[in-house]
Amino acid sequence: MSSAEALHPGAQSRSHTADPLPAPIGPDGKSRWLLMLAVDDYQDGDDGYCQGIRDQVAELQAWWSEPGLGERCFAALQPPFTSTAAVATVSAGILTDTTADDVLVVCVTGHGLPTAASGHYLCMPGGDDANPIRDHVDTASIVRSVLASRAEHAVVIVNSCFGTSVADAVRAAVKELPRARRDLRTLAVVTLGDFQDRPRTRELTQLLRHTRERLVASEITTPHLSVQEFVTEMAQAAAKHGLVEPMTAHPLAPAIVECLALPNPGYRATTTDVVAPHLREVAATSTTLDYWVDRASGRAHESDPGWYFSGRRQLTAAIATVLAREPGREHDTGSLIVTGAVGSGKSALLARAVTLSDATFLADPRYAAAVAAIRRDQPETIPPPGCIDLALHVRHQEPVSVLMSIARAAGVPAAQIAEIATLTGDQLTQRAARLRERLFAHGRGRRITIVLDGIDEATDPWRIVSDVVIPLARHTGPDGRTHIRFLLGVRSAGERAAGDLVELLEAALPDRQTLRVDEGAADDIADYLLAMLDDELAPPHGSVAREWAGVVAGRLTPSFLDARFLAMRLRDLAADAPGGHVALPPITDPSFERLLARGTAALLAQDLRDFAGDRATDTLAVLRAAAFGLGRGVPRHEVWPLLAEAVADAPITDADELIASVLGGRFSGFLAQDVEDDRRVYRPVHEGLADALKGWIEDE
């Protein structure tokens, strides 16, 4: 449809009196149309019905025509719809003038009349129910015009008494469509109620409003919904609020395929990614980087890049040096095992290396000053651009999923990647061995580097090592040297038997090097504490703060995690202090000494007492529920509240509101965000914190 006139010469935008809208063509080349086909006045003096229709129109526009949708916004049209001739004109316009570049949402509203022969008629004002063929409109004819049109993304909503009586006619019409249109999973017909239901005038209005609210809370991360997601969320909203249940007349088995006719009202076009997709699981996010760029962060001068970029120089240089070595060069080493105690900064060091190796990040103007400062002051800590081919965090992953990710990065065809999902045991090991040749060819003779962080956090760490890492790392090229190198993040001895993992890796990997990050960490932790607190320390702080940080770091070492939580706590306390300055606790205070000695769990317990008030127990249940989530985390909507109540073994009043408060307040610093199955999910910010929450003792 090139304009509103193409639909119908009298078609109007938003009302019967406004001028027609030009076609709103988005960046994707699509024109989006919301057609509100409503009999808005039966001339029977029912003012409540007329107001109900106006409310429905407003709610439809709030979903599909909200300016905040940007390129996903629909032009709203409400053409005259009060006679059989007017309806026939609309249907003909949809059928003949719609193109593949049109995206349609058609909402049909009015009194309905079920019949044995046709299924359902939409009643016209002044019509005789005894002669529906003459005076009313076959509802299925409107639906058929949409289904048979050229639009590939279209949704029809029928809101009428006995609306599902139209379903049989719709399904019969579908059988007459070309196979290509029958198979489209982006065409849908949704009706309200079953053949006996008579939805109230405001039923659809309330249902759409409650569904929108659910979708905002569900945090689905895709810009558009699938038909299945749309219908499922509507059905759950109807059940919760006692409304008539929606039914799907077509397709009978909705698929999870994004439909351009269903903009997701909960979608937020924000991203924290600063590197290319194949590195994102391990790299730093903009949230982390911007924190250090925006704060003074202990900088000696304006061009100082801040602690995140300049701290732990000896270790960052060691990692960059390994990454710079190529096969056959002097001092060549193979894989690098980065190990240390829980919270000692393994993941942060790997994240820095991955981030600074990425050309996308290095070219980002937001971080140009920081990158320039590192190149000037610490060039030996920057890895060669593009030296890392894939970075994965294997928390709660199976060996098969890790191998599939590696195969995908190597350009293995999708069909062969799907086959990997069916492999087990020796089959998986053999496939990993065959994948070595593919990786070598993909690298065109250069060394392939793969980062795997959190190996000890995998579902089966031993299988990750034996079935994936070892078969790949033992590959040698024609020159007899290893051409597949790993950077591996794994906890050190005494932590979850991870020490045995380190020993296995050291024994099995050729030319490997081990980097301990938890030895001699006290000075680095002191620097980190001062950088975290620098903006809140009362001037002049100088040697006093340095001495305090040195003593505290000695008590906390090697845990940067505990140093972080302590700094968060002191900064939040400073918000209520005179001048907003941090009050450094006396290092001889027995209670402070006990807090430092007991570590992560004690710091969190004290925060709950100081900041959660009478919701401390419930807040703890919310945090513990996130720790017990599988995969990448726990989704906020539906699942998290139920899991929190299960952990608490008691009902939680206003659980959804409490979770929103946690995410928007002081305790959000204990949580990390991720995406799984197109849903935003949450988990503890560190596996050490997750362990503390899972093993929580009530008197912490």
N, C-alpha and C positions, 0 to 999 in steps of 0.2 A: 504494500500500500504506500503510495508516494505521498499521500496527504490524508487528512481527515475526510476530505470530500470524496476520496476514492472509495471509502467505506459506504458513504451515504451522503447525498448532497446536503442533507439537513443535519448531519452529525456534528455535535458540538463538544467542545472541551469543557469538562467539569459541570456544565449546565446547558440548558437549551438555548441560552441567549448569548453566550460568549463566542468570540470568533474562533474558527477552527485552528488547530495547532499544525505547524509544519511537522513533517516527519522527524522525530528525534533520533538521528543516526549516531550510534555510539562508536567508540574507537574500534570495536570489533566488527563494524559494518552492519550491525543489527539495529532495526527500528523496533522499539518496545511499545506495545499498546495494551492498555487496560480498558476493556469494553464492559461497561456496567449496564447490562440490559435489564432494566428494572421497570416494571409497571408501578409507577410511583403514586398513582392516584386512581382509585376505582370509582370515584365520583359517588361514594356512598356515605360521605360525611364522617368517615373513620379517620380522624386527625391523628390518632395514635399510630395507625399504620403508616401514614404519610411521613410522620416524624421518624418512625423506625427505619424507613427506606433512606431518609437523609442521613441518619446515623450510620447505616450500613455503607453508604457511599463514602462517608468520611473515613470510616475504618479501612475500607479497601484502599483509599488514597494514602492513608497513613502507612500502609504496608508497601504498596507498589509505587506510589508517586511522591514519596518523601524526598525532598531535595538532597538530603544527606546521603542518598544512595549513589549520587554521582552518576557515573556512566551506566549504572544498573537501573536508573529511574525510568518509569513508564509514563507515557502521555496518557492521561485519563480522559476517556470519552464516554458521554452518556447520551446516545442518540435518542430521538423520539421512539417510544416503544409502547404505543397505546392501541395499535390496530394490527390486524393480520397482514395488511399491506406493508406497514412499516417494518414488521418483523421479517417479512419476505425480502424486503430490500436489504436489510442488514445481513441476513443469511447469504444472499447472493453476493454481496460485497465481500464478505469473508471468503467465500468459495472461489470467486473469480479474480479478485484484486490482490490477495495475499501472496507474498513471495517467500522464498526460502530465507530471506533476510529479515522477515518479520517475526517477532516473538509476541505471542498472544496470551493474555489472561482474559477469559470471558466469564463473567458472573451473571447468571440468569436468575432473576428473582420475581416472584409473583404468586398469586394463588394458583393451586394446582388441582387437576381433576384426573383421577386415574380411570382408565378404561381397559376393558378386557382385550380389545383389538390392538390399539396403538400403543398402549402402555401408559402414556401420560400426556395431558394437554396443559398448556400454560393459559390461564384464563385471561381474556381481554376485557376491558371495561365495557359494561352494557351487554356482554355476550350472553347467549342462551345456553345454559349447561346441557339442555336436551338436544342441542344441535352443535356439538363441539367441532365437527369438521368444518362447518361454515363460520362459526363465530370465535373459535379459539385457535391456538397454535400448537401443532404437534411439537412438543419440546425436543424430541429426538432430531427433528429437522435442523434445529440450530446446532446441536452437538455434531451432527453429521457434516455440516458445512465446515466446522473447524477441523474435524478428523480428516476430511478429504481435501483440505486446502494444502497449499505448498509449505505452510509454516512447519518447521521441524521441532520447535519448542513451543508447546501450547498446553494450557491447562484450562479446563472448563469446570466451573463450580455451579451446581444446580441447587438453589435454595428455594424450595417450593414444597407445599404440602404433598405428601406421598411421592417425594422426589425420586426415590430409588425405583419407582415403577418404570422409570425410563431406562433402567439398566439393561433389561433384555433387548430393547430396541437398539441400544448402543452396541451391545455385543454382536448383534446380528449385522449391524453396519460395519463393524470392524472386519468381519469375515469377507466383506466385499472390497476391502481396501487392497491395494497392491502389497505384496509381501514386504517390501522395503518399509512401508509406512506401518504395517502391522507390527513389525519388529522394533520400531522406534520406542525407546523407553523414556523419551522426553515428551511424550503425548499422554495426557491424563484427563480423566473425567471423574469428578468427585461429587457425590450427592450427599445431602443431609438426611439422616434418618432412614428407616426402612419403609416398606410399602404402607405401613399403618401410621407412621409418624406424621404429625403436623407441626413443624417447627414454628416457634413463635417468631414474630417479626424481627425481634432483636437477637434471635438465637445466633445467627451467623456473625453478627457484630461482636457479641460477647466471646464467641468461639475464636474468632480471629485475634481479638485483643489478648485473650489468655494464651493463645498459641505463640503470639509474638513475644510475650513476657517469658514463656518457657524457653524459646529459642535464644533470647538474649542471655538467659542464665545458663543454657546448655553449652555455650562456648564452642559451637561447631565452627571450625576455622576456614571452611571453604566459602567463597563469595556467594555461591548459589546452593540450594538444597536439592537433594534428589526427591523424586516423587515419594519414595518410601519414607524418607525422613519427614516430609511434609505431612503425609497422612498419619504417620505414627505419632508425631507431636500433637496433631489435632485430636486424635483419638484419646490420647492421655489427658489432654486438657479438658475434653468433654467428660471423661470419666471423673476427673477430680472435681469439676464444678457442676456436675449434674446436668449437662447439656446433651442435646441429641447427637448421637455418634455419627461421624462422617463415614461414608462407604465409598469404595473405589469401584466404579463401573468399568474402568479401563485404566491401566492394564491390570489383569487379575493378579499378577505377581510383580509388583513394582520393584525396580532394581535400584541399586545405589549408584546412580549416574547423575551427575549434576545437570539440572534442567535450568536453562536461562530464564524460563518463565517464573522461577521461584527464587527471587533474591532473598538471601539469608539476612534477616533483620539484626541478627547478633554478630554479623561479620564486622571486624575492624581491620582495615587495611594498614596494619602496622607490622613491622618485622624487626627483630633484634639481630638479624644475620648481617655479618660484615664480610663474609668470605664466600667462596664458591660452594655450591651444594655438596660436593663430595667431601668437604672438610668440616661441615657445620656441626657434626655431632661432638667434636672435640674442641673446636676453636672457641675463642672468647666471643661473647655477644656484645652488642653495642651498649647494653645496660651496664656491663662490667667496665668496658673501656671508657664510656662517657663519664662514669663516676670519677675515674682517675684523671681524665682530661679536664673536667669541670672544677675539681677541687684543687687547692694549693698542694695538698698531698705531700707535704714535706719537701717541696722543691727549694733548691738553693737559689734559683733565679728563674725568671719568666720562661726561658726556653728549656728548662729542665722538664723532661717528659713525664715525670712522676714515678712513684714506686713501682707500679705494675710493670712498666716498661724497663725500668733501670735496676730494680732489685734483684738479688740473688745472682749477681753477675757471673761468678765462677761457674755455677751450674748451667745458666743459660748459654754461656760460651761453650761449655762442654757438649751440650746437645747440638748447637749449631755447627761445631767442628765435625761431629760425626756425620751430620747431614751433608756436609760439604764434600765428603770423601766419595770418590768413585772407584769402581773395581780397577785393580791394577796400579793404583796410585800408591805412593809411599805412605806408610802408616795406615793403610786401609783397614777398616773394621767392618764387620757385618752388622748384625742387629744390636740394638741398644736396649737393655733392660733398665727401666727407671723404677726404682723401688725405695720403700721407706715405710715407716709406721703410719697408722691411720692419721689423716689430717696434716701430714707433713708437706703437702703442696705438690704432690706428683702430678695431679691433673692440671693444676695451674701452670706448671712448667711446660707440660706438653701442649696446653692450649696456647701459650705464648708462642711456642715454636711453630705450631700449625698456623696461627694467625699471621705471624710475620713472614711466613713462606708464601703467602697467597698474593698474587698480583692484584686481585680485586681490592684487597685491603690496602696494599701499598699505594694504590692510586686514589684512594678515598680522600677527598679534600678535608674531611672532618678530622683526620688523623695525620695530616701532612706535617704539622709542626712536631708532633711526637716522633714520627718516623725519621724526620730530618735530624732531630736531636740524638736519636739512637745511632744513626749512621755516623754522626759526627763524634759522639762520645764513646760509644760501645759497638763499633762495627763488627767486632768478633762475635757478638751475640745474635746476629741476624742470619738466619739460614738462607741458602741460595733460593731465589724465587722459583716456585714451581717444583721444588724438590720432593714434595709429598704428594703421592698419587691418590691416597684415600685415608680418611681418618674416621674411625668408628669407636663409639663407646659401647662396650658389650654388656653393660649391666642387664641382668635378667634375660640375656639372649642365649639361644641354643647354637651349637656349632653350625647347623644347617643354615640359619639365617645369616650368620657371619660370612659363610662361604658364598651365599647368594649375593651378598653385597659386594664382595670382592669380584665375583664373576661379572656383575653388572658394571663395575668400574672398568673391567678389562674389555668391555664391549662384547661380551658373550650374548648371542641372540636370546630374546625373551623366552622362546620355547625351551631352550636348553636350560635356562635359569629355572624355569618352572619344574623341570625334571629333577633338579637338585633337591627340591622340597620333599621328594618321595624317597630320598636315599637315607640309609641308616648304616651304622657300623662301618665295616670294611669298605662298603660301597662309597661312603662319604670320603674316606681316606684316599681311595683310588681316584675319585673325581678331583680331589685337591691336587693329587700328583699330576693329573692330566692338565689341570688349570695352570700349572707352572709354565708350560710351553706357551700357552695363550698370553700369560702376563709378560713373558720374555718378548714375544712378538709385539705386544702392545707397547712395550717400552722401547722398541726398535734398537735394542742393544744396550740401552742405558739401564742403570739400576732402578728398579721399582721400589718405592718406599711406602709402607703401610703402617699407620699408627693404630694400635689397639689399646684403648685405655680401659681400666676397670676389669681386667681379666678375672681377678678373684671374685668379682661381683656377678659373673656370668652364672647361668643356671647350672652348668657343668664345666667349671674351669679346666679340669683335667682334659676333657674332650676338646675344648677349644685349642689347648696346646698340642695334644697328640694328633687330632684329626685335621687341624687347619694350619697352625703355625709351623710345626716341625716339617710336614711334607712340603710346604711352600718354601720355607727358609733354606732347606737343603738343596735347592735347585742351583746348579752351576751352569754357566754358559760355556761356549766353545773354548774360552780361555781358561777354564777350570776354576773360575772364581764365582762366588755367590752373586746372583743378580736380583735377588728379592730380599729386601731388608725390612725388618720390623723395628718399630719403636714401641715398646711394651710397657704399660703402666700396671704394676702389680704390688700388692702389699708385701712387706718384708716378713721375716721369720716371726713366729709367735702370734700371727694374726690369721685366724681361720685356717690354720695349717698352710698359709700361703708361702711360708718359708720353704716348704717342700716343692711348691710350684717354681719358686726362684731357682732352687737347686736343679730341678728337672730342665728348666730353660737353659741354665748355664751349662749343663752337661750335653744338651742336645743340639744347641745352636752353634754353627761353625763361626769362628772369628767374632764371637759376641763380646760385648763390653757391658759391665754392670755399673750403674751410677746410683749411689746411695744419696738420698736427698735429706735424710733425717740426722746426719752426723754433723756436729758443729753448727746447728741451726739457730742457736740462741741469739747471736748477733743479728741475723736476718729477721728473726721474730721481733726483736727490739725495734729495728728499723721499720718493720711493718706496723707495729703498734703506734709508733710516733707518726707515721704517714696517715694512718686511719684517724688519729686524734688531732692532727696538727691544727686544723681550722678551729677546733673548739678549745684548745689550750689557752689559758690566760697568759698574755705576754707580761714580762719576759719569762719564758719557761726554761729554755736552755739546758744547763747541766742538771738541774733538779729533775726535769722530765726524763732526760737521758738516763740518769741513775735509776729512777723508778722503773722505766721500761726495761732496763737491763736486768734488774732483779726479777721482775714479773716474767720476762722471757725465759729466764733460767728455770723458773718454776713450771712454766707451760711447755717448754721444749720437749719434743719436736713438733708440737701441735699448732700449726697456723690456724686451724679450725677454732680452737679454744681462744686464741688471740683475737680472732675475728669476732666471736660472740661477746667477748669481754669488751672490745672496743664499741660494738653496737650498743651494749648495755650502758656504758659510760656516756656515750653521745646522747642517748635518749634521756638519761638522767639530767644531762646538761641543759636540755631544752627547758626545764623548769627551774634551772639555777639562775642566780643573779648574773646578768650579762651573757647568759647562755654559754658559760665556760665550764669545762670539765673539772670536776673535783677529783683529783687522783687519790684513791683510797690509800691510807697508810699501809706500807708493806709489812709493818709489824702488827697490824690488827689481826687477832686470831681468827675472826670470822672471815676476813678476806683471805687469809692463808688457807683456811679450810676450803673456801670456794675454789681457789686455784688448784689445790691438791686433788679435788674430786672431779674437776674437769667438766666435760660437755654437759652431762646430765644435771650437775649442780648449778651450772650457769643458767640453763633453761629453767630449772625449778625456781630459782630466785627471780628470774624475769616474770614467770607466771604469777608469783606472789606479788611482785611490785607493779605489774602492768595489766594483768588480766582481771583483777578485782574479784567480784563474786562469780565470774565466769571462768575462773582458773581451771577447775576440773573439766568443764566442757571444752575449753580451749585445748587442753592437753589431749582430750579424746580426738579432737579434730586433727591435731598434729600427728598423733599416733596412727590414726586411720590412714593418713598419707604415707606413713612409713610401711604399712602393711600392703599397700597397693602393688600389684604386679605390673610387669611390663615397664613402660616409661613413666607411669604414675597413675593417679586416680582421677577420673573425670569429676568435675565439680557437680554436675547436674545429676540428681537422683542417687547416684552411687555413693558419693562421698558422705552425705547425711546419714544414709543407712549404715555405712561402714563405721562411722563415728559412734552411732548408737550401739552398734554391736560391740565395739571396743569398750565403750563406757558401761555396757550391760545395763543400760537404762535409757529412757527417752530423753532427748535433748530438746529443750524448748527453743523454737525458732532456729532450728539448725541451719537452714539456708542463710538466714541473716547473720548468724554467727560466723559462718564460713566466709561470707562477704566481708565481714569486719576483720577477720584474720588476714584475708588477702589484701585488704586496703589499709592495714594498719601496721603496728610495730612488729607483729609476728610474721609478716610477709618475708622478712629477712631470713627466716628459717626454711623457706620453701623455694624450690626451683620450678620453672614452667617448662613444659615440653609439648609436643603434639604427637598423638597416636590415633590412628584410624580417623583422621580429620577432626579430632576433638582435642581441645586444650586440656592437658592433664598436669597434675601437681605431685611433687614428691619432696622429701627432705633435701635440703641444698647439698648435703654431703652424706655419703654412705655411713660415715662415722656417727653422724646425728641419727640416721635411720636405725643403726644398731642400738644406740642409747634409748631411743623411743620404743623399740620393740621389746627391749629388756627392762623397761621402766619398773623401778621399785617405788612404791607409794611414798616412802619417807625420804625421797631424794631431797 
